Every structure is written in structure tokens, then in C-alpha cells.
Amino acid sequence: MHSTLIVARMEPGSAENVSQLFREFDETEMPHRMGARRRQLFSYRGLYFHLQDFDTLDGGERIEAARTDPRFVGISADLKPFITAYDPATWRSPADAMAQRFYHWSAR
């Protein structure tokens, strides 16, 4: 399994709006098309954390392939009032908002 963690800023009080947008998106076949197994959203003091698990290491490639789908484009636009780049000066794509894992542990 492959995981990604996107870090951004979230407008205060918008968690329900963001949840609803993803709830509707996740009811389509888009998560399956991207190879997503699980999505978890977290917030902390104005920050937004989007943890997504994928079936295989090719999750990034499958997301790139899905980026032109109208549903992907739509949810990206719908999230703009609520979610903004952590560092707008350096943000060019979602890859610029992905945290880098530097330690991992799992039970045997």
C-alpha cells in the first residue's frame, strides 16, 4: 500500500463543507479509478491534512491520469473557498503540498 499526506490551510468552520464535497466525490467511481483504498481528513489550528491510501505504489500516476476528469476538476474548484495552499508562493501542483515520510513503523 502507498500513502500520501497533503498539507494545506483550511478556513475555520469549513470541515462540514469539505467533508460533504469528498463524501459526494467518494460515492462516484473516481476513488477506484485512482486506486484509492481510504481517505482521511484532519484539521488542526487552521491546517488541513488529507491522508490517502492507495492499492499500489502507482497511486500518483493514476491520480495524474484522473486529473483531467471533470469530477476531479470539479472537486478541486469546489474546495477552493475552503482549502488553500500551505505556501502559495511555491505551490504549482498537489505534489508541492505532499508531506515527505521520514519514518515508518508497523506491527509484524
Backbone torsions as a table, in degrees:
resi	resn	phi	psi	omega
1	MET	NA	146.8	179.0
2	HIS	-120.4	137.8	-179.9
3	SER	-122.1	148.1	171.3
4	THR	-128.7	148.7	177.2
5	LEU	-129.8	114.0	177.5
6	ILE	-97.0	133.4	179.2
7	VAL	-116.3	130.1	179.6
8	ALA	-150.2	-172.6	175.9
9	ARG	-107.3	145.2	-177.9
10	MET	-128.3	136.2	177.2
11	GLU	-62.4	135.5	177.9
12	PRO	-57.4	139.0	177.1
13	GLY	77.8	9.3	-176.3
14	SER	-101.6	6.1	-176.5
15	ALA	-57.2	-40.9	-178.5
16	GLU	-67.0	-40.1	177.8
17	ASN	-62.5	-45.4	-179.9
18	VAL	-64.1	-43.7	178.0
19	SER	-58.5	-44.7	-178.7
20	GLN	-64.0	-41.4	178.4
21	LEU	-61.0	-44.5	179.2
22	PHE	-71.9	-33.9	177.4
23	ARG	-58.7	-47.0	179.7
24	GLU	-66.0	-41.6	178.8
25	PHE	-63.4	-42.7	-176.4
26	ASP	-72.8	-13.8	175.5
27	GLU	-81.2	-8.4	175.7
28	THR	-89.3	-177.4	177.5
29	GLU	-84.2	0.0	-176.5
30	MET	-57.1	-46.2	178.9
31	PRO	-57.8	-38.5	179.5
32	HIS	-68.8	-39.3	178.2
33	ARG	-61.3	-35.2	-179.5
34	MET	-85.6	-6.4	-178.8
35	GLY	80.1	18.6	-178.5
36	ALA	-75.3	136.9	175.9
37	ARG	-103.3	-35.0	-175.1
38	ARG	-156.5	145.7	175.3
39	ARG	-129.9	133.4	174.7
40	GLN	-132.0	135.0	179.3
41	LEU	-115.9	135.3	179.9
42	PHE	-131.5	153.5	171.7
43	SER	-134.6	150.5	177.8
44	TYR	-156.9	113.4	175.3
45	ARG	46.7	51.9	176.9
46	GLY	85.1	-0.6	177.3
47	LEU	-101.8	152.9	-178.4
48	TYR	-122.7	131.4	178.8
49	PHE	-124.8	124.2	-176.7
50	HIS	-119.0	100.0	-179.3
51	LEU	-97.2	124.5	-178.4
52	GLN	-131.9	133.1	178.7
53	ASP	-108.5	139.4	-177.7
54	PHE	-120.9	155.2	-180.0
55	ASP	-58.7	-42.4	-173.9
56	THR	-138.0	177.0	179.7
57	LEU	-69.4	-11.1	-179.2
58	ASP	-86.4	15.2	-180.0
59	GLY	-52.5	-42.9	180.0
60	GLY	-62.7	-40.4	179.2
61	GLU	-66.6	-39.3	-179.8
62	ARG	-69.6	-35.9	176.5
63	ILE	-65.1	-44.7	178.7
64	GLU	-57.4	-40.6	179.7
65	ALA	-67.1	-30.8	-177.9
66	ALA	-85.3	-12.1	-173.7
67	ARG	-60.2	-22.0	179.5
68	THR	-90.6	-6.2	178.1
69	ASP	-64.7	136.4	-179.0
70	PRO	-56.3	-30.4	178.7
71	ARG	-70.4	-38.3	177.5
72	PHE	-67.7	-45.8	177.7
73	VAL	-60.5	-41.4	-178.6
74	GLY	-63.8	-47.5	-178.4
75	ILE	-67.3	-34.6	177.1
76	SER	-60.6	-44.0	178.7
77	ALA	-68.2	-41.2	-178.7
78	ASP	-65.9	-27.7	-179.7
79	LEU	-80.7	-17.5	-174.2
80	LYS	-55.2	-36.8	178.2
81	PRO	-67.9	-17.8	-172.9
82	PHE	-110.5	-32.6	-173.8
83	ILE	-120.4	129.8	176.4
84	THR	-129.0	159.8	-179.5
85	ALA	-59.8	143.7	176.0
86	TYR	-61.9	-43.8	178.0
87	ASP	-130.0	90.6	-176.4
88	PRO	-57.6	-26.2	-178.6
89	ALA	-68.2	-25.5	-177.0
90	THR	-112.5	-3.4	-175.7
91	TRP	-80.8	124.6	175.3
92	ARG	-123.3	-30.1	-179.6
93	SER	-155.5	169.4	178.2
94	PRO	-54.7	-28.0	179.1
95	ALA	-60.7	-27.6	179.4
96	ASP	-75.1	-8.6	-179.9
97	ALA	-110.0	4.3	-176.8
98	MET	-86.5	127.5	176.6
99	ALA	-69.6	150.5	178.4
100	GLN	-101.9	120.8	178.5
101	ARG	-70.9	133.6	178.6
102	PHE	-123.4	0.9	175.3
103	TYR	-157.3	144.4	178.3
104	HIS	-146.7	139.4	175.4
105	TRP	-139.4	143.7	172.9
106	SER	-146.1	152.0	179.0
107	ALA	-68.4	147.4	179.3
108	ARG	-85.4	NA	NA
